[in-house]
Amino acid sequence: MRLVTIEARDLPDAWFQTVYNIVDSGYEYVIDRGSYKGQKRLEFDYVTVHIKYPGTRPLIPDIPRSLGIPNPVAEGYIEEYLPYLMTSKKKPNEDYTYGQYLEPQISEVIRMYKEDGFGTNQAYMTVGDARSIYLKDPPCLRGIDTRIRYGKLHFIVYFRSWDLWNGFPANLGAIQLLKEYMAEEIGVEDGEIIAASKGLHLYDYVWELAKLRTMRN
């Protein structure tokens, strides 16, 4: 197993560095089960991304116009996606949303910190349950751990599987907005994000785009 650690300034930097590194550090394989079965993934064995200033705007990737490729995250998408992270809102054809698991836990974590104090390791928000493994597509985000230290609210997030090109920047952008909301409700400053995954990957249909953005051969 090859463990990769990336230190990033902000969310666009985290996305760029991670795309750049996966070209060298990714493991190529054919998908036997899961999204895009039969196609190929380039995937980190395990990666940790430490983002020091995730609240710096813009939250979406930086794509120079000269490259002529679309941004993986459209303007305004993160704000539209946020309700699916924070509320139980679900469309008829959806098996789940992250929000159906997180909504009650968000308010409890806020209450916990405000009423019981910051010195705790119990403020962890879980996504999924024992039945999730039987879903055709189980939740990718599995947990958001929280910590208040040095006067700031920090998030530690784990994804079991994670699309690097589109999902990584969109998910982290929405998670950052959630963190800002919770920090304001608790009465502390916004802090850092540490994101980890044993399944952060690029599908083969974007490999050429990834090389173009990172100017790799």
N, C-alpha and C positions, 0 to 999 in steps of 0.2 A: 504494500500500500504506500502510495506517495502522498504525503500531507503537504498541502500548499497553504501558505499564509500571505495575505495581501494587506498592506497598509495603505489606506486611501484617504484623501482629503475630504471629498464630498461624494454624493451619489453618482454624478456623471463620471468622476475619476474612478470610482469603484467599478462601474460598468466597463469602462475602457480597459483598465488594468486586467480585469478578470477575463475579458474577451481576448486580450493580447496574450495572457498567460496560458489559456486553455489550448492555444495552437501548439504550444510546446509540451504542456503537461497533461493534456487530455488523453484518455484511453478510448480507442475507437472500437465499437462493437455494434452488432446487429440486434435490434430490439426483438426479443422473443415474446414479451408480454408488456402491454401498456400502450401509451399514445404512439401513434405512427408505427405500429407493429410491422416489421419487415424492413424498415428503413434503418439508417445508421445514426448513432449518437457519438459525439466526442465529449467525454465526461471526466471531470476530476474524480479521483479516488475519494478525496476528502479535501474540502477547502474551507478556510476561515477568512472572512473579510472584515477588517476592522475599519470603521468609517468614523473619523474624528469629528467632522462637522456636517452631519447629514442634513441639517436644516438649511444649508446654503442653497439659494436659488440660482438657476432653475434646478428642479429635481429630476428632470428627464435627461437622457443622454445628449451629448454634444455631437452633432453630425455636421461637419463642414459642408456648405452648399456645393462646393466644388466637386465633391465626391458623387453627387447626383443620386444618392440613395435615400429612401424614406427613413424618418426617425422611427425606431421601434415602438415608441410611445407617442401617440398623437397629443397635441396640445389639448388640455382639458380632460383627458381620459382619466387621470389619477383622481381628480375631484369627482368624476362620475362613478368611479369604481369604489370610492371610499364607503358608501352605504353598505356595500356587500361585505366590508370588513368589520363594520361597527354595529350593524343592525341585523335582525333576523329576516330581513326582506329576501324572498326567494321566488324565482320564476317557476311556473308549473312544470317545466321540463328539467329542472335542476334537482339533483340528488341531495345537495347540501350547499351551503355557503359558509365561508369562514365566520361570518357575522352571527350565524345561528349558534355557534359555539362560544364566540367571544363576547357577544353583547352582555350577558349577565355577569361575566367575569370582569369586564372593564369597570363597571360600577363598583364591584366588590374590591378590586385592587385599589381604586381611588379611595374608597371608604377605609380600607385597611391602613393605608399610609397616613391618611388624615387623622384617624382616630387612635390607632395603635402605635404609630411612630415608624421611623424609617429603618430601624434595625431589625430586619426580618429577611428570611430567604424563602418565604411562603408565597410571595406575590407572583405566581407563575400561572399563565393562562394557557390552557390546553385546547388543541383543535383535534377533533375526532374522538372516537370511542372504540370499544372492543368490536363493534359491528362494522366499523369502517373498512376493515380488510376484505369484506365480502362485496364491497362496491366495485363496479367496473373501473372507476377512477377514484381511488381513495384520496382524501385531502393531501395536498403537497406540503402546505404549511402545517406543522405538527405542534408548534408551541412558541409562545412569546414569553420569555422570562424577563423580569424587570428588576432593576436595582436603583435605589437612590443613594448616591454617594457624591461627595464634594458639592452638594447643593444642586445636583442635576439628576434627572430621570434618564436612565440608560436602558436600552432594549438589547436582549440577546435572543436571536431568533434562529429556529432550525427548520429547514425544509428537507423532507425525505427525497423529493425529486423536484427539479427546478429548471425551467427553460431560461437559459441565460440571455438569449437575444431579446425576448419580449417580456417574459415573466419577471425576471430579476429586477429590471428598472421600474416596472409598473407596481409590483408588489412592495418593493422597498419605499417607493414614493408614497404609497398609501399608508404603509406602516409608519413612516415618518410623520405624516399628518396626524395619525392616531396618537403617536407619542407626544406631539406638540399639544394636542387637546388634553391628554391626561396630565401632562406636566402643569398646564395652566390650571386645571381643576384641583390638583394637589397643592399648588402654590410653590413649585420649584422651577428651576430653569430646565430647558431642553438639553438633553445630553447626547451621547454617542450611540452607535449601533454596532453590534458584533453579529454578523450573520454567518451561519455554518450550514454545510450540506455535504452529504456523501453522494448526491445525485445532481449536481449542477452541471448542465450539459448544453451543447449546441446540436440541433438537428442538422442533418447533412444538407438540407435545402438552403441553409444560410451560411454554410462554410465559406463560400466565395465572398459573400457580403462582409463577413467577419474579417477576412483577409484584406479586403478593400479598405474597410474602416481603419484597421490597424496598420495598413501599408506593409503587409507581410506577403511574401511570395508563397 
